[in-house]
Amino acid sequence: VVGWEANASGRMAPRSADLAPLADPGALATAAAALNLELMRWRLLPGLDVEKLAATRVLLLGAGTLGCAVARSLVAWGVTRVTLVDGGTVAYSNPARQWLYTVDDAKAQAPKAAAAAAALRRIAPGSAAAPAAFVGKKLTIAMPGHALPAAGTPAGDAADA
């Protein structure tokens, strides 16, 4: 109960407010991020279409130093649908340069794409009504000058992460 006010028949009755949505950490994080975007639009980019950014789907090929930075920046701009594709696993040298990984990821030899997607979900979980969709796929991408791993080897098998 937050107070008393006249009801439809003109009689004083208690008024209540549902504070449950304020207890959802994902909803609070989403609201804070939306406020940041609105402030950026108001101060820097009046033509910024925040809804269009939020509806954008992105496919990132590679979850290394550049891929991690791009993914994190996209989240800062309100993008909540990102698919990361990478064939590698997190190494001990990665957390120092690649912001989405931890030493625990390296200990577990976690697939980079899955670990990056999990980190993005921790940063921007969305709300119960509108969860974020960060997906990691382990996939080897052919690059000029690099040999392809043989089928049947761990690096040669494409698997969901």
C-alpha positions in Angstrom: 0.0 0.0 0.0 1.4 3.4 -1.0 -1.5 5.6 0.0 -5.2 6.3 -0.1 -7.1 7.8 -2.9 -10.7 8.0 -4.1 -11.9 5.0 -6.1 -14.5 4.9 -8.9 -17.4 5.3 -6.5 -15.7 8.3 -4.8 -14.8 6.4 -1.6 -11.3 6.5 -0.1 -9.5 3.2 -0.7 -6.0 2.0 -0.4 -3.8 2.3 -3.5 -1.1 -0.2 -4.1 1.8 -0.4 -6.5 3.5 -3.4 -8.0 7.2 -3.1 -7.3 8.1 -6.6 -8.6 9.5 -5.3 -12.0 11.9 -3.1 -10.0 13.4 -6.2 -8.4 14.4 -7.8 -11.8 18.1 -7.1 -12.3 17.8 -7.7 -16.1 14.9 -5.2 -16.4 16.9 -2.7 -14.3 20.0 -3.2 -16.6 17.9 -2.9 -19.7 16.2 0.3 -18.4 19.6 1.8 -17.5 21.0 1.0 -21.0 17.9 2.5 -22.7 18.4 5.7 -20.6 22.0 5.9 -21.7 21.0 5.6 -25.4 18.3 8.2 -25.0 20.9 10.6 -23.4 23.3 9.9 -26.3 20.6 10.6 -28.8 19.6 13.8 -27.0 23.1 15.2 -26.6 25.0 13.8 -29.6 22.9 12.2 -32.3 19.3 13.6 -32.4 18.6 11.5 -35.5 19.6 8.2 -33.8 16.9 5.6 -34.2 17.2 3.7 -31.0 14.4 1.2 -31.9 16.2 0.3 -35.1 19.4 -0.3 -33.2 17.6 -2.5 -30.7 16.0 -4.6 -33.6 19.3 -5.1 -35.4 20.7 -8.6 -35.7 24.5 -9.0 -36.1 26.7 -11.9 -37.2 30.3 -11.5 -36.0 32.9 -13.7 -37.7 35.7 -14.1 -35.1 35.6 -13.6 -31.4 39.2 -12.5 -30.9 40.5 -9.0 -29.9 38.5 -7.1 -32.5 35.4 -9.3 -32.3 35.2 -8.9 -28.5 35.6 -5.2 -28.8 32.9 -4.9 -31.5 30.5 -7.2 -29.7 30.9 -5.2 -26.4 30.4 -1.9 -28.3 27.3 -3.2 -30.0 25.8 -4.0 -26.6 26.6 -0.5 -25.5 24.6 0.8 -28.4 21.6 -1.3 -27.5 22.0 -4.3 -29.9 20.8 -7.4 -28.1 20.9 -10.0 -30.9 24.4 -11.0 -31.7 25.7 -14.3 -33.1 29.4 -14.9 -32.7 31.3 -17.5 -34.8 34.8 -18.7 -33.9 36.6 -22.0 -34.1 39.1 -21.4 -31.3 39.2 -21.9 -27.5 40.1 -19.4 -24.9 43.9 -19.3 -24.2 45.6 -17.9 -21.1 46.8 -15.0 -23.2 43.3 -14.0 -24.2 41.8 -12.4 -21.1 44.5 -9.6 -21.1 43.4 -8.4 -24.5 40.0 -9.8 -25.1 37.6 -8.2 -22.6 34.9 -10.9 -22.7 37.1 -13.7 -21.4 38.3 -14.7 -18.0 41.1 -16.9 -16.7 38.4 -19.4 -15.8 37.4 -19.6 -19.5 41.0 -20.4 -20.3 41.3 -23.0 -17.5 38.2 -24.7 -19.0 39.5 -24.3 -22.6 36.0 -22.9 -23.3 35.1 -22.3 -27.0 35.6 -18.6 -27.7 32.2 -18.1 -29.3 30.3 -19.7 -26.4 32.4 -17.9 -23.7 31.9 -14.5 -25.5 28.1 -15.1 -25.8 27.9 -16.0 -22.1 29.8 -12.8 -21.1 27.5 -10.7 -23.2 24.4 -12.3 -21.5 25.9 -11.4 -18.2 26.5 -7.8 -19.3 23.1 -7.3 -21.0 20.7 -10.1 -19.9 17.6 -8.3 -21.1 14.4 -8.7 -19.1 12.1 -11.6 -18.5 9.8 -10.0 -21.1 12.5 -9.4 -23.7 15.6 -11.5 -23.1 18.7 -10.8 -25.0 19.8 -13.3 -27.7 23.6 -13.8 -27.7 24.6 -17.0 -29.4 28.0 -18.6 -29.9 28.8 -21.1 -32.7 32.0 -23.0 -32.9 33.0 -23.0 -36.6 36.3 -23.1 -38.4 36.4 -20.3 -41.0 38.8 -20.8 -44.0 41.4 -18.1 -44.2 43.9 -17.5 -47.1 47.3 -18.9 -46.2 46.1 -21.1 -43.3 45.7 -24.9 -43.6 42.2 -26.3 -42.8 42.1 -28.8 -40.0 41.2 -32.4 -41.0 37.7 -33.6 -40.4 37.3 -35.6 -37.2 39.8 -33.4 -35.3 38.4 -31.1 -32.6 39.2 -28.0 -34.6 37.7 -29.5 -37.7 34.3 -30.3 -36.3 31.7 -27.6 -36.4 29.6 -27.7 -33.2 27.2 -25.5 -31.5 28.6 -23.7 -28.5 
